[in-house]
Every structure is written in structure tokens, then in C-alpha cells.
Amino acid sequence: MKIIYLTYGEPPSGVYSGQVCDVVNHLKRELNSDIRLVAFISLQQFGLNRDKIKKECSDALVFPMLPKAPYWRFNTIWLWFICMFFRPASIIARNVIAANMALRVKKYSSVKKVCFDGRGAIAAEWSEYEVTVHHSWKKEIDMLERAAVNKSDCRIAVSNHLIDYWKTRYQYDSNQHVVIPCTISNSFISSQLNDEAISSKRKEMGFTETDMLFAYSGSTAGWQSFSLLKEFLDPLLKDAASNKVIFLAKKENNIDELQKLYPGQVLQQWLSHDEVKAVLNSCDYGVLIRENTVTNQVASPTKFAEYLACGLPVIISDNLGDYSFFVSHYQCGVKLNGTEENKTFPKPTKNDKLRMTELVRNNFTKQACNPQYRQLVNWLSS
């Protein structure tokens, strides 16, 4: 059975590598699936980005998409030609627009089944945050998401909370779904935590062994909720000069202001995906604080698994996807509840860090999710 894994409008990135290319290669290798990546990407830097995708998925088919989100329907014509030529039996469609493209093609091609790979609450995200599309398009995305959820033959959800959202907003009542969180890239899993390498890296960054080092990795804009992050960090940085934070993020005014308030305690670096791991390995805690919106309530941030993979207990806000409960259940960090002003954070031991990495292997790797992937392939082939 031939399967197409379809993406639309997503350029190559660390997330794309771990959540798309790694998944396609995993399904080929572990489940012997006859699956091929089909990607529609922006015309901007098309040649460069096409080569990046094909470097990781050599048989991927990469096509330019028409600019602007509302023109996705025209790209459906090209998808129909692809399906007529390769004759896939199923399409796994990552995101709402890709799913609607697949559903349209299903009517007029060899495609028998469509799987909607739901990455979050898209209509809610476009409403809650400043997504730069026309107001009428924000209304249409709600209808497209409803169709993707209810008309697909089966579904992947990144969290149980996303399933609950579908049930509440779109009256979803099927059980044809699997929950697969945002799994970690195989290259990011630490085989060991080397004390000498950690000590050397801390020294290189200007931190001592006794410093308590909090890491924040990722964007500081929009749904990342910098104001809440600052509320958490302020009392920590005031409390002790040995409490320090490193932002693995692009230079930004909010970070600059924090550096001025706490000179010598705040470091900012923007690194390649390959360099991030060594820095996180040398830290003590990972920080994942976001505001309580629908977007965040159903989310599955890859950073959560990356922190654990590097041995870091996670400081997490409440109601963040399935992960706030995960932290409490497995005692792998601290769930914030608004009473943290005088909270202390014990320095993690080597055994603590090793336990974090084991949690990742058991819950957030492609191999750990093989039962869900097998169920999915069985549905698509039945």
C-alpha cells in the first residue's frame, strides 16, 4: 500500500526534521511502509529549501506553492496529478490545509483514505494570536478545521487535550484516532551525560559549578508569554546572584531589558539546532511557561522532550497540553500554580538527570510510539 505524507507551507527547520522527515524515515524503516513525502513550500528560497528536505528524505517530492494561504485550492490540482501518477492508497496530511487538499483529491483519484495529522487548535490559535491573514480567512479556517477533523478517515492528535477540543468545538465523536506527542529527533537523544563536557561547557559560558542555571529555549514572542516568564524569573534572579538564566533565542528587546536589570545573570545565545544540545546538557532546569489559552492547552511543545532528553527537569505552567500532568505524575520537574515566589529549586543530581533521559526514551521517541504508528497503518490499509 502506497502512502503519501503531505505537508503544506512548512519550510525545513529543526521541527520539520524531527516531526516530518524523521517520521517518514521511521515508518519506512520500522514498519516497512511504502511512504513518500510530498511537500509544498514557499517560492522564497525554493531551491535551497528543496535541497534541505531531499537531503533528509531523498525520494521526497517538493513543489512550489502559490503565495498566500487562501490560494491553497489551486495547489490541489498539482496534488491530483501526483496522485494520478503515483497512485497512493492513502494520504497522511499534516495540518488543516493539507488535510482539506487530501480530502478533495480523494474524490477523484486512487486515494481511499485520508489521515488528518492534527498539530494543534489552528482556528483557536489564529483567533487568539496575531496571525497575519485577512479576517474572512480566519473565519474560513474554522470550517476547514471542522472538515479535517470530521471528514478524515482517521486522525493523529498531539495530545489528549486536543481530542477533547475537537469533541467540544467540532462535535467529534469517532474513536479513529491515535495520540502521538511531538517526538524528539533521534539526533537529540543523549546517550550519556558527560560530567567533564558539562563542566567545560559551563566554564566556556561563564558559569560556575555552583550556579543554578535555568534554560529557556525557543521563541520569546506571541504565545510564548514573556510577561509570565519574567514574573517567574524576577524573584529568582533577585534572590541570589548564583541563579542565572540562558535564553537560547534570537536577540529581543525583552531579553535586553532583563540583562540590564540583572547584569551577569542573563545570557542570550542564538545557536544552530546541532549546538543547542550541548548547552542544554550543561544547565540545571528547563523553563516552559506559557499563558493559559486554548492554543497552549492542547499543545505538544517539542522543547519539553528536548529538555528531558538533556537531563533537565522541567519548570512548567499549568494546563500546558498533556505535559503539566506528566510533570506531576512522573515527578520530572515543577508545575507552577501561582505560589512560587519563595520556592527553591534543588540542584538535580546525576541520577535525576539520567532518569529524565529515560523518560524521554520511554515516552517521546519514535520507537516508543510504534504501537500508535502500527494502529494508524492498519487503519489506512484496511
C-alpha positions, -999 to 999 in steps of 0.1 A, spaced: 0 0 0 14 34 -11 11 63 13 18 100 8 28 121 38 17 156 28 29 189 41 19 224 30 35 257 37 62 244 61 98 252 54 126 229 65 136 235 101 146 216 133 109 209 139 104 198 103 134 175 105 122 158 137 84 158 131 83 151 94 115 137 79 122 115 109 86 102 109 86 93 72 120 76 76 109 58 107 77 45 90 99 32 62 125 16 84 105 3 113 71 -6 97 83 -12 62 57 13 49 58 23 13 56 60 21 68 91 3 70 127 15 52 153 -7 60 189 3 46 222 -10 68 250 1 72 287 -5 88 301 -37 111 321 -15 145 302 -14 127 273 -30 158 256 -44 178 258 -11 148 246 10 140 218 -15 176 205 -13 174 206 26 143 184 26 157 160 0 189 157 20 169 141 47 143 124 26 160 116 -7 128 105 -26 107 134 -14 87 153 -40 90 190 -33 69 216 -52 64 254 -50 31 266 -36 12 296 -47 18 325 -22 -9 334 3 -29 309 23 -63 314 6 -48 301 -27 -43 266 -14 -71 252 -36 -50 258 -68 -23 236 -54 -48 208 -50 -46 204 -88 -10 195 -86 -16 171 -58 -42 154 -80 -17 150 -108 8 135 -83 -18 110 -71 -28 101 -106 9 93 -114 20 75 -82 -15 61 -73 -12 62 -34 -40 45 -15 -37 69 15 -26 103 24 -14 114 59 -19 152 58 0 173 83 -21 204 92 -56 216 83 -50 229 48 -31 198 38 -60 176 51 -85 196 30 -63 192 -1 -62 155 5 -100 152 11 -106 170 -22 -82 147 -41 -98 116 -25 -130 122 -45 -112 120 -79 -82 97 -75 -69 64 -62 -68 77 -26 -91 57 -4 -83 71 30 -71 104 45 -55 107 79 -55 142 94 -23 148 114 -35 174 138 -8 196 152 -29 219 174 -60 240 176 -55 261 145 -87 281 144 -82 290 181 -46 299 175 -55 322 146 -81 339 168 -60 342 200 -28 354 184 -18 379 157 -18 356 127 -14 379 96 -42 368 74 -74 386 63 -103 384 88 -125 364 64 -98 338 61 -98 334 99 -135 325 97 -128 300 69 -101 282 88 -127 272 114 -147 254 86 -116 238 72 -105 225 106 -140 211 112 -138 193 78 -103 180 86 -114 166 120 -148 151 110 -144 140 74 -110 123 76 -109 86 80 -86 86 109 -65 111 129 -33 118 148 -35 142 177 -5 156 195 -23 155 229 -54 141 246 -64 176 253 -66 182 215 -91 153 212 -112 170 239 -110 203 220 -123 185 188 -151 170 208 -162 203 223 -157 226 193 -165 203 164 -186 176 180 -161 150 170 -175 116 181 -152 90 165 -126 68 181 -105 65 150 -75 84 164 -42 79 180 -23 103 203 13 108 193 31 136 210 57 157 193 85 131 195 121 141 196 146 139 168 169 108 171 199 131 169 189 149 201 188 119 224 217 120 248 235 86 250 252 98 282 257 129 303 294 136 304 305 154 336 337 167 320 319 180 289 292 197 311 318 213 333 338 226 303 307 240 287 296 258 318 330 273 321 330 284 285 297 302 290 310 319 322 291 298 347 304 280 378 296 246 391 276 260 419 255 284 397 218 273 393 213 276 356 178 279 341 174 274 303 148 289 281 149 275 246 128 289 217 109 320 206 100 347 231 71 361 211 34 357 209 21 325 226 55 321 244 42 346 271 73 366 280 55 386 307 47 354 326 82 342 321 96 375 336 72 372 366 87 338 373 124 348 367 123 382 386 122 368 422 147 340 413 173 364 399 168 389 428 171 361 454 206 350 446 234 361 422 241 324 416 207 320 400 212 325 363 192 321 330 203 314 295 180 323 266 185 301 235 166 326 214 171 354 189 181 388 204 150 406 215 141 437 235 126 419 264 158 399 269 179 430 266 159 447 294 163 416 316 200 417 310 202 453 321 182 446 353 204 416 362 239 421 347 259 389 347 229 367 354 212 367 320 229 352 288 214 352 253 226 330 225 212 321 191 226 287 180 221 262 153 199 232 162 230 210 165 246 233 190 217 236 214 221 201 229 255 207 244 243 239 261 211 223 275 232 194 288 251 219 309 220 235 325 200 225 356 164 232 347 144 238 315 117 265 316 84 261 297 60 288 308 30 299 286 -3 316 291 -35 297 297 -50 298 262 -67 271 241 -36 271 218 -14 262 248 -39 239 265 -38 214 236 -2 219 226 27 195 225 59 216 226 89 198 213 110 217 238 96 197 266 111 164 253 143 182 244 147 195 279 142 160 293 165 144 267 193 167 280 186 157 316 167 188 327 137 187 350 111 210 335 95 240 352 61 242 335 30 263 337 -4 247 345 -27 235 317 0 231 291 -12 202 269 -7 168 285 26 178 299 16 196 331 1 164 343 31 144 330 54 165 352 33 159 383 28 122 376 64 114 369 79 140 392 102 153 365 101 190 373 79 216 389 44 226 379 37 262 387 5 272 404 10 309 412 25 304 446 62 302 436 76 334 450 96 317 477 100 284 460 135 269 460 148 246 433 172 218 444 201 212 421 194 180 401 218 151 408 234 129 381 208 102 388 180 128 385 193 137 351 196 101 339 160 95 350 149 124 328 166 109 297 150 75 304 115 92 305 122 105 270 132 71 256 100 56 271 76 83 260 89 107 234 108 87 208 95 73 175 102 38 188 81 44 220 52 54 197 54 23 175 21 9 188 3 40 177 20 41 143 11 4 137 -25 11 146 -25 40 121 -10 19 93 -36 -8 100 -64 16 97 -51 30 64 -46 -4 49 -79 -20 60 
